[in-house]
Amino acid sequence: MKQGTIELISFALIFLSLQFWWIRMTIKNGRTGEVDKWGQKTTQKQPNELEKTKQDLERLFRS
């Protein structure tokens, strides 16, 4: 084997495992909604401004 082969293989394995982890966490967070910096799901105590505006517009268009 040439010099540096083992290092390149280990670097590639680490890189691929991090990519797999990143994709898995992205999919998981997309399913569970927004999470805080500790990975816990955040709950909104009051609807945000965009949601309020959306509901107002839907009410206007229905009537």
N, C-alpha and C positions, 0 to 999 in steps of 0.2 A: 504494500500500500504506500501511496505517496504521502509525503509530510502534510499534515493538516486535514487529512480525510476524516479522522475521528472527530475533530473539532467542528468541521462543517456539518457532519451528520448530526452531532449533538445540537448544534445551533438550529438546524432545520427541524429537528424533533421538538425542541422548545418552542420555536416559532409556530409550528403547526398546532401544538397543544394550546398555546395562547390564542390563536385564531379560533380554534374550536370552542374554547371557553368564552371568548368574546361574543361569538355568534349565538351560543346557547343562552348567555345572559341577556343579550338583546332580545331574543325571542321571548324569554321568560318575562322580562320587564314589559314587553309589549302586551302580553296577555294579562298581567296583573295590574296594569295602570302605572301611575307615577309612583316612584319610590324615593325615599329620602336617602341621604348619604350612607346610611347603615343597611340599606337594602330592605327596609320595612315599607309596607304599602302606606301611602299617605291618604288621609281622608280629608275631604274638604268640608268644613263646617258650614259654609254658606256658598251657594252657587256663584261662580265667577261672573264677571260683567258680560262676557260674551254669551254665556248661557242665558242670562236674564234678557239680553237684547234679542236673542233667538226666540225665546218664548213670547216676548212682546210682539215680534213680527208675525209669528205663527198665529197668535190671537187676532191680530189685525186682519190677516188674510182670510181667516176662517169666517169672520163676520162681514 
